[in-house]
């Protein structure tokens, strides 16, 4: 019974994700990602040319990144709120259900691990006594440790105490750090042997203590709902997600920015969009993350062409990801019933998007002063300003029309 429930749910989940995937992997986003990966790859290769075996931080970087790779990927249980009632009598069979969920969830982190090790290997080859063939040892080690991490997640489902969950999470983090040091500083085979020992210990611990505890259904359901919420928040940047539950924060300290907007009838939507941006965590958080990432990258790029390309790509990505803000109030009856000209929406969206893009342009322009000459930095800044104006006044209206057509169907 539990196996059939899992198969139905995973089939339904995959169909839903594929339906949304066509909006995420649109032409613009794919092109931006390709250019971004190309620029990052070029910067990485240029960085490798400047270092030698005297570079002492190569192994430390690998320890940190390997530890981070182990915590990518949550156990996708696909549980629903009603399961706390209707599946409770089948709790003894839930272990088989979660076993299927684990193997399904293993695909993403395994892919990320292989990709991450492949990216890191040139650094390890250039700064340490490793060969490219050693990549196999690192991948095997990380896959074993990731399986242990899934066992930790499974065990957390049976712990009611938050303190206990933190304890076993810290215990795994400590074992992962020790294993990474053994792998990178002592011996590859010793690292794999250590991973096997950790796996056996966790397996015996799970086998001995797990049957004595009951599953914390509400904690499992909340974890799955949180996981799906994060996925939907990302997809919502490209298309409307009806089931998405957004959260807002008061952020009273930003009220001074809103006071700059005159309380006038024709500026209604400008105030609403500004308020939504400042209080909606998905919009402001996205803007801050992309801006900081662009500033950090430009800060260390000494090539004018590459710096300009990265800056334009991130500026485009920021503007494109903020477009759903235009539809933020469409499901509110008052925004339609109140006697406000709907043409205000596009005008207000142009204004707020231009302000945000210019703000990001200023940050990137200041960062470029660190790596580029003054004239080159000014060229980057004025190029970004021009791009911001063109994006806000020409690209935005055309893209909004296309998005409105998609929403109708």
Steps between C-alpha positions, in 0.01 A plus 500: 500500500772751601698421186200572278434827687860605443488416129181700450634798688837510330331468160267790581791705637715446190216598266444821698871588502532434126203727436671784686846420361412633155449845655826484698717380211390773264731632229608809693588318821691224319703755300582696814609183681719392209674838486537504877650151511734593216613814680551317829686219322730749331567683829570168674746391231680836516518469879654153474774640277608742772545242780761235564567216741592764761131595523415359844124561498405249229435212739319726749269624226430137408421412864244782520342427161484123561325565831252729327432243228397246764217723621351565156175311445219431743306176537200544269226312685210654302289469815177699524322651805225236491757221536528569873149352528453256214847342489552483875370138521764404240791650690686169517504490119625857474864387507460341155331816374786715628755260350349562154496872577871489585604345169283747313654788697853369441504594130538876545777502767688224314499712185610809693779302670637372169482848348651666808793257518559543127519878542730476803744243358705750289565700818610189692720385212663843476561549872537148641639161403175371351428371150179533301444125538463556877162656427347151523619460861353838600165423335473157668590650838246783472221269380552272802498800734189641331323170560591540867357853495170363371503252788542796735198672342301178537597471866399863561146408395474291819636759741254729676770709665654781295812481716547131412466578132769766527726256686492229234526765226813636670637147544469437127654840417796417723544156341478657152771755582727228642441281195576788263827574679598133490412480130688813396795510739585133567380233257219448252451138604505598867227754428279241330566255786395773746179561302417128509553493877271803544239333280511177705474693827198700382339186356538309828382801698195531275431125516524490880320819608261583217236231573465632856386844384187615319501725198432867567238543228450872535875564488533286185207676332635844594842408361348386170277807474803721562696318230220542246457864604863571408457330163182696425663826604768443236247402231283799592777724368409379150127430513203523736468222760145489643592273794792715614460643849711812526625648825545867581704687758409834659843664447401821674853635460435536124191717539713808437540391137122481455454851643684635196204396282240774484152396613327564168229315311716447192781346705289229661668206330847647552434496873352149489790356298754671724327363808484151351869512410610613844277257690496202262799281583509339154553833321732691731697187586549418134615854421751504786643155419547570129644846565750373757604211275554736206700742717723222638571358155576838343719586798754233399476511119782701344387460138287791373304288250433222749404747772257680269351171380448370855348832611254509209403136553424549867314823434285323241444207733393733781255689280358182348452332839316803640239507222245288697468796738271654236235230570538507879161667564300341217323258734388778737149625430566850633771566241236448231199659672683814611468776234864499393601501135660164422752680278660610825627147548742496208610857573566422866679177411729688260587751770571258782694260277712785366582612855599148603715439191672835541568418865660172402694679223647740755613213721659316208662821374661566838621140521658521154724786624691242705608291199478735199648840407282805554397543135420131459294506821309806381433325167354202688283729713358705211438180301298364791304824531414488129401134529277579802313768306454282192389200706247699704344704219515265200552138604271509804170596321553242225585224748201586721264464199639152429466399865138622508418284197655198671300562817170512304553150372 
